[in-house]
Amino acid sequence: MIEFHLDARSGVAPYLQLIHQVRQALRLGLLRVDDQLPTVKDVAAGLAINPNTVLKAYRELEYEGLVAARPGVGTFVTGTLSDASLAAHGPLRQDLQRWLAKARRAGLDDESIEALFLNTFRAGTAQDVA
C-alpha cells in the first residue's frame, strides 16, 4: 500500500502532491490494478490535512480512470501507467542509488542533490528536443 507524504516547501497544493504520488507509484509498478489506496480518514489523519483534500485527489484520480471508489469498501486502482520498460527500473535504480551515495559522500545535502538532478534532467531534456 502506498504511504503518502507532503512537502510543505514545494509550493504544490497537497491534493496535487497526492495525485502525483499515486501516478508515480503506478508508473513504477508499485501500485497495481485492484490494489487499495489508504482510506481518506487514514490519509487525512496521517498527514494532518482536511479529508476534503484527500477526497479531491481521489476524485481527480477517479476522473482520470486510474482509481474507483467502492462505497463502503474503499478506493481501488483500476488503471495503470507502467509500461514494458518496467524491467529496466531495477538496474537503473541501483545506478541511481550509487550516484546518490557518491553525491552524499561529496558533501551534497538533499536540496543540492535535487537541484543538481533537476537542472541536469532539464538540460538533457532540452538537448533531446533540439
C-alpha positions, 0 to 999 in steps of 0.5 A, a space after each residue: 500500500 502506498 504511504 503518502 507524504 507532503 512537502 510543505 516547501 514545494 509550493 504544490 497544493 497537497 491534493 496535487 502532491 497526492 495525485 502525483 504520488 499515486 501516478 508515480 507509484 503506478 508508473 513504477 509498478 508499485 501500485 497495481 490494478 485492484 490494489 487499495 489506496 489508504 482510506 481518506 480518514 487514514 490519509 487525512 489523519 496521517 498527514 494532518 490535512 482536511 479529508 476534503 483534500 484527500 477526497 479531491 485527489 481521489 476524485 481527480 484520480 477517479 476522473 482520470 480512470 486510474 482509481 474507483 471508489 467502492 462505497 463502503 469498501 474503499 478506493 481501488 486502482 483500476 488503471 495503470 501507467 507502467 509500461 514494458 520498460 518496467 524491467 529496466 527500473 531495477 538496474 537503473 535504480 541501483 545506478 541511481 542509488 550509487 550516484 546518490 551515495 557518491 553525491 552524499 559522500 561529496 558533501 551534497 545535502 538533499 536540496 543540492 542533490 535535487 537541484 543538481 538532478 533537476 537542472 541536469 534532467 532539464 538540460 538533457 531534456 532540452 538537448 533531446 528536443 533540439 
